[in-house]
Amino acid sequence: MKRNGLFRRGFLLAAALASTGCSDSLDDGQTPINLAPPSLAEAQLSLQRIDQLYESDPAAALDATQKLRPKLDELNNLVARVEMAPAHFVEFYDVQPGGLLVVERGPVEDGRFLRDQEGADRSAVALYRRLTGGATPPDALVRAESRREAPEDFHLPAWDAAVPSLDYSEGFAPDPGAQTGDSVTQSWTSDQGPLWRDSACYKWGEFFDCLPNRTGNGAASRNAKTAFIQAAPYRGSLRLQLSYDNVARGAWAVFAGEMASYWWHSASYWACPGGQACGVQEYYIRNHRWDVLDADGDGYHLTWAFRSNCNWISCDTPPF
């Protein structure tokens, strides 16, 4: 077990991408940024270019991200979005062939709308109804939640040997301009590492870590049923990538002043003889991986956790 602190579920401000079919140019005369990428791999290249642009022109980078957002929503398989406040959203992604990914993203000063126990309720459809005051959920969300894979072996879930991986290209990232404080009502700062550790880090799980004041790229992976991550850049921007069974399934940009929180589970199946719908379900144990990219020279707080030693009902509980 890996432990290095505490965590709590926050909110995500990941700029999920899409496109208006146009391109934005970098000021240095390079090829225009592709804001209508046809694939996730090409969208990742667009995010890299936006990260470069952010260093010289943050306003232009944010504008390009907004223009890219609809296309990346499509590539990331967004199935529902609820706007809780201006520029603050709860989003639902159908990470096929994996399960649903629930994200909250918004400015740090907004606080958060998802409760810590929200994941334990398990039903994304019920969560959507609660957040919208009873609105009818989109058909795509209902279908995503009701989909169950045929079990490969109804006696046992697919299981591979756990192969944890964690690597960071750099380490501590102080910010000389940071101000002290005992609460976060605006953007996180570098000197709030202890506060991040005490109030924002995951506390437990089969594999978890608390990493305040980081810089550079990094990755964490684990064969698990559910996976959680939260990131808050205080200098620069970074790209979060989600992979399932060693294939990239989604990518988001997160900028200074934003906070990103994700909860994600494997595909599920009926844990009954013959795969019958007997009311007992379980998540497969699959490889989940988070990557922090385009973060060289940037500063951010990070925490993540993976859960596998649990049953279907309890695996969705955030490990605070």
N, C-alpha and C positions, 0 to 999 in steps of 0.2 A: 504494500500500500504506500502511496506517495502522499505525504501531507506537508503543507507549508502554509497553514493559516486558515482563515475563515472566509465565508462568502454569503451573499444574500442576493436574491434575484433583483435585478434592476430593470432598466428599460433599454431598448436598443435604439440607437440612432444610426442605423446603417443606411446609407443611401443606396437603395436597391435601384437597379438601372433599367432604363428603357430608352427608346429612341423615337425621335420625331422624323427620322429619315434624312437628317442633315448632318453636317460635320462642323466641328469647331477647330480652328487652327491654333497651334502653339505659337507664341510670339517669336520664337527663334527660327521660324521659317521651315520647320519640319512638316512632314505630311500631316494633313488635318486628322483630328481624332475621329475615328469611326463611331458615330452615334447610333448606327443601325447594324450592329454586328449580327451575323446569322447564326453564330454558335457561342456557347459559353466560353470556349477557348479564346475566341476573338474578342469577346467582351472583356476577358481578363486583360488582354493587351490594351484595350481602351481604358481600363481602370489604371493600368500602369502609366499610361500617358497623362491621365488626369492627375495622378499623384505627382508626376513631374511638374505639371502645370501649377499645382497647388503651391509649390515652393516659391514660385515667382509671382503668381497672380491668384490668390485664394478665391476671389470673387468669380473670376472666369472659370476656375475649376469647379466651384459649386454650381455654376450655371450649366456647365457641360454635364455634370452629374444628373441634374434635374432633367436635362434633355435625353440622357441615356436611360433614365429610370424606367420608362414604359417597356423598353426592349428587354432590360434585364429582369423585370418582373415576369415577362413571358418566359425567358430562358431559365429563370429560377423556379418556374411553375407556381407563381402566386395564384391562390384560389380565393382569397378574401382579404379585405383590408378595412379596418375601422379607424377613423380619425377621432381621437379622443380629445385633442386640443390642436390648435394651429401647429402644423409640422410635427405632430406627435401621433404615432400610429401603433396599432397592434395588427400584426399581419400573420397570415396562415399560408404555408407553402406545402405543396404536395411533392415531397422529395422521393419520387419513384426511382428505384423500386423500394426505397425505404419508407418510413412512415411520415407523419406530419411534423413540420417544423413550425413552432410558434415563436414569434419575435415581437418585442416591444422596442420601439425606437423613438427618440425625441430629445429635445434639449435637456441638459442635465437639470436646469432650474425648474423644470416642470414637475419633478418628482416622478413617481410611477403609478400606473393605474392597475396593473396586474398584482394581485395579492400573492403572497408567498405560497399559499396552499393551492393556487389556481391549477397547477399542473396535476395535482393529486385528484382533481375532479375528473380527469381523463377525457372528458367529452369536449372536443373543440367546438362542436355545434352548440352545446349548452353555453360554453364560454362566449361564443359569438352573440347568442341571444341576450346574455346578461349585459354585455358591453354595449349593445345597441338598443336596450330597452324592449326586447322582445321581437325584433325584426326577423323576418324569414331569412334563414341563412342561404347563401348561394348554393345551387345544385352541385357545383364542383366541390365545395367543402363537404357537403353531405356524402357525396360519392367517395371522396378521399378517406373520410373517417370510416365508412362502412366497408371499404375494401379489405379483404383478408387474403393472404396468400395461402395456397394449398400447402399443407405441411410436407416437408421432404421426408419426415419420419415422425408420425404422430406420437411416438413414445418419447423422443428427445428433440429439443431444438437444435438447429445447426450450431455447432460449437467448434471454434478453432482455439488453439493455444493463444493465450493473451500475450501480445507483443507490444508492451508500452514503448512509446518513443517520445522523447522531448529533446529539443535542440534549440538553442538561441545563439544567434551570431554575435550578439553584444550583451551588455549587462545593464548595470544601474544607469539611469538617465536623469540626473538632476537638472532642474530648470532654475537658473539664477534669479529669474524674475518672479518666482512663485511667492505667494503670500500665505501666511499661516492662518489656521482656523480650525474649529472643532466640528464643523458641519459643512455640508456641501449644498449651497443654495445657488451657486453658479457653476462654472466649469471646474472640473477636477484640476488640481495643480500637483506638481512633483513632490512638494513637501507634505502632501496628504497621504503618503504611503501608509503610515500607521492607521489612519482613518479608513483607508481602503481595506486594509487587513482586517480591521475590527468590524466593519459594517457592511462590506461588499463582497467578501471572499466566501467561497464554499467551505463548509466545515468538515465534510466527510464524503465518503464514497469509496469504491474499491480503488480508485486512482484519481487523485485530485491535487491541485496546487493553487497557491496564492502568490502572485507575482506583481507586486507594486513596483513602480519606477523601472520599467523595462525599456529597452531600445533594441532595434534590429529585428530581423525575421525570426520566427519560431514555429514549432509544430508540436502537437500532442495527439497521440492516437491510442486507441484501446479497443479490444473486442468487447462490446458492451451491448446492453439493451437500450439504455438512454444516455444522452450526453448533454452537457450544459456548458455554456461559456458566457463570459461578460468581459467587455473591453471598453476602456474610456481613455482616448488619447487626450493629452493635455498640450502636446506640441506636434504639429504636422498632421499627417493623415496615414491611415493604414488600410489594408485590404484583408478582409476575413474570408477564407475559403472553407467550404464544407465538403468533405468527401465521405462516401459510403461504399464499402467493399472496394476500396482503392480506386474509385472513380470520382472525379470532381463533380459535385451536384449543384453547387450554388456559390455565389460570390457577392460580396457587398463592400462598399467603401464606408469608412467611418472617419469623421473629421474631428479635429480639436473642438471641444465644447459639446460633443455628442457622447452618448453612452449606448452601447449595444448589448442586448441580452437575448440569448437563444436557448430554447428548450426543444429537444429533438429525440425521437424514438425510432427504433428499428421497425421494419414491417412486422405485422402480427399475424397469428394464425389461431385456428380453433384447436386447443389442446385436448382433443377428445379422440377416442378410437375412430379411425377411419376419416378423421377430419370433419366430423359432423358438427353442426352448429349447436353445441350443447350448453352454451352460455359461459364456458370457461375459455379464456383467451390467454395468450402469452406472446411476448416479443421474442423474435429471434436474437441470438447473440451474433452480431455482425461487427465488422471493423468500422469504427467511427473515427474521423480525424478532423481536427481543426488546424488550419494554417494561418499564421499572421504574416502577411507579405507587404512588400513596399514600405517597410518600416525602418530602414537604415537611417540613423540620425534623428528619428522621431522619438517622442517620449509618450508612454502610455502605461496604464494600470491594467492588469489582466488576471482573470481567474477562470478555472475550468474544472469539470468533474465528469467522471464516467461511472455508471452504475450497471452492475451485472448480477450481483448476488441478491436478487430480489424477485418477487413475483410481479405479475402484470399490474396488480392494483397498486403496489407500493413503488414501482420503478419510476413513476412519473413525479414523485414528490421531490421538489428541488432540495438538494443537500445543504441547507443553510445551517 
